[in-house]
Amino acid sequence: MDTRLQQLHLDTSLSTPLYHQLASRLEQAIEAGAWQAGEALPSERSLAEALDVSRITARKALDRLAELGLIRRTRGSGTFITPRLNQPLTRLVSFTEMLTQRGFSPRSHWLSRTLAAPTAEQSLRLGLAGDARVARLKRLRLADGVVMAVEESCLPEAVLPEPEAVETSLYATLDAAGKPIARALQHVSAVNADAELARLAEVPEGQALLEVTRLGYLADGTAAELTVTYCRTDYYDFVVELTR
């Protein structure tokens, strides 16, 4: 028997339903690192046999973990721990860098990469002239095959004249072109997913997402990147370290 299951003590004398106790114990174990992202969780049958509960109890506990976004079920393969990202707000890193550093396999599913006229807000925030064009990038950001975020980037044509040149990491592309982003201002707020965002992020319509707006600057102070990222709250945490 999986020794980790031996630590999940259920108390039948409590009024709390067993499935709720099991879900809570599993949640605590996952948060403590007993199972790693991408690792298979024991099956309903294994949980039921190891903990002497019914398969219905085990199934309801796993349903609760799925609702919390802690696990994902793959038909024919099993139940797996979902990746969860803790992004520090005090250091400027790309999505690709962050995932790679944490052992995930990053991937982009491109929705569009074009040159177009900017909106009035984009022109204002990037300080563009009236006849300027921008590179527009829209994609899904995935970790180990799971959609983590929907990302929309806008850069002056002078900074990124060929949008198709960005294959995975925008920042790596800019670094290679000699135009690295040196600093950025980032704003985080909460929004509810509309029908289009819900479809792309694979969440129910109306579910809360984190809207992260980043305005990046070159070393000379030129505004060079405006990116809006809609992050799934079941996979994403933003962390700030405070000192006194």
N, C-alpha and C positions, 0 to 999 in steps of 0.2 A: 504494500500500500504506500502511496505517496506520503512521505513523512510530514509534508506541509499540511496535509489534511488532518493529521493528528492534533494540530494546534487549534483547530476550529471547534472549540467546545460549545455545544448547544445545551441549554438548560430547559428541560421539559417541565420544570416546576413553575416557570415564568408564564405570565399571561400573554407575552409577546409571541405571535405566531412563529413557528419554526422557520418558515421560509424567510421571514423578515430577519430573524437572528442569523440565518445562514448567509443571506445577502450582505448583512452588516459585517459579519466576520470575514467574508471573502473580500469585501471592499477594503477593510482595514489591512488585510494581508497583501492585497495588490498595491495599495498605497505605500506599504512598508517595503515593497520590492520582493516579496516572496515569489511572485511570477513577473517575468520581464516582458516588455513590449514585444509582441509578435509570438510569444510563447503560448502553447496550447494549454488551455485550462482543462482539468479533468471533466469527463463527460457526465451527463445527468446520471447515468447508471453508476459510474464510479463514485460520484458524490453520495448517491443514495446508499450504496453498499458500505462505503467507508464510515458514514456518519449515522447509519441506521435510521434513515428517513425514507419517505416515499419518493418515487421519481417525480410525482407531481410537486412535492415540496422543493426538490432540487430544480425542477424546471421553472417554477415561479421565482426562485432566488436568482437564477440566471437571467430570467426576463427582466428583473429589477436592475441587474448590472448592465444589461443591454440598454435599458432606458437611461441610465446614468452615463452611457457612452464609454464604460470601462471595458466592455468586451464587444467583439463582433463575431457573428456566426457565418460560417462559410459552408454552404450545402455540400455534403459529401466529404468535407475535410475536418470540421470540428469547430470549436469555440476558441477564439484567440484574444489575448490581451491587446487592446488598442494602444497605439503610440500616443504619448502625451508630451507636449512641448512646454518647457519652462523657458520663456525668452526674457533675458535681462533687459531692462529699459535704460540701462546706463552705458551700454556698449553698442556700437554700430556694427552689426553683422548682417549678412544676407541670409535669406531663408535657406539657401543651399549650404552655406557654411554652417549654420546652426544645426541643420539635420545631420550633416556629415560628422560633425564633432560629437554628436550624441549617438552615433552608430546606426542611424537610419539610412535608408536608400531614397534620396530625393528624386522626384521626377516632375516634369511640367507637362501638362496637356494644354497645348496652345489652342486658343479660341480665335485670336486674331493678332497680326503684327503688320501694321500699316503706317504710312505717312498721311497726315490729314491736317485740316485747319483746327486750331485749338478752340475750346470754348472760351467765353469771356472770363470765367473764373480761372481757367488754366493760364490764360494770357496774363492776368493780373498777378497770380501767385508766382509765375515763372519769369515775370518781367519781360514779356515778349512784345515785339513790334507788331503792328497791325497785319502785315503780310507774312508773318512767320508761319512755319509749319512745325508740327510735332510728330514724334514717333509715338504711336499708341500700341501698347502691349496688353493683352488680356489673356489670362490663363488660369488654369486650376493648379494649385500646388498640392502635391501628393507626397506622403511618406509611407514607404512600404506598401504602396498601392491604395492607400486610404486618402480620400480628399480631405485636406486640412483647411484649405482656404481658397477664396476666389480673389485674384489680384489684378488690379488695373493700374498700369503705369503710363506716365506721360512725360516725355523728355524733349527738349528742343532739338530740332533737326541738326543743329550745329554740334550737339553733344552725341547724338546717335543717328547718323544719316542713313544707316541701313538696319532697320528693325529686325530683319531676318537673320542678322548676325548673332542675335541673342538666342542661344540654344537651350542653355540651362540657367546659368547664373548671370543676371544683369550686371552685378557689380564686378564679376570677373571679366566680362566683356569690356566694361568701361576701364578697368585697370589696364587691360591689354592695349587699349586705345590711348593710354596716357591721360585719361580723364577720370581719375578715381573720385568717388564721393568721399569728401574729407569729414563732413559733419552733417547732421540732420536734426530737424525738429520733428517730434512725433507726438501726435494727439490720438488718444484712445477714447472711444465712446461706445455706447451700446445702441444697436438698431435691431428692428425686427425684420426678418427675411421676407421680402416680397416674393411673388410667384417665381420670377426669373432666378433670383438668388437662391431660393429654396431648391429649385431644380438643379442648379449647378453645384451647390454645396451638399446636395443629397440629404436635406433636412426638411422637416415639416414647414409649410408656410406659416409665418408668424413667429417662428423660433428665434430666440435672441442670438445675435452674432456680435462679435467685437469688431467695430470699424476702426481700423488703424490707418491714420493718414500721416504720411511721411513726406516732408519737404527736404530734399537733400541738396547740399551745396558743394561746389568744387573748392579747392584750396584758396582760390582768389576771391571767394565769396559769391560767385555766380550761382544762381538757382538753377539746378540741372536735372532734378528729378521730383516728380510729384506722383506718389504711389498711394493708392487706397486699397487696403487689403481687408476682406471680410473673413474673419477667422471663426471657425466653429468653436463654441465655448466648451464643448465636451472633450476637445482635444488640446486646447490652448490655454496656457496660463502666462501672465506677464508678472515678472518678479522684480521688485525694487528693494535694494538693500539700503537701510537707513542707519546712519551712525550718529552718535551724540558725543 
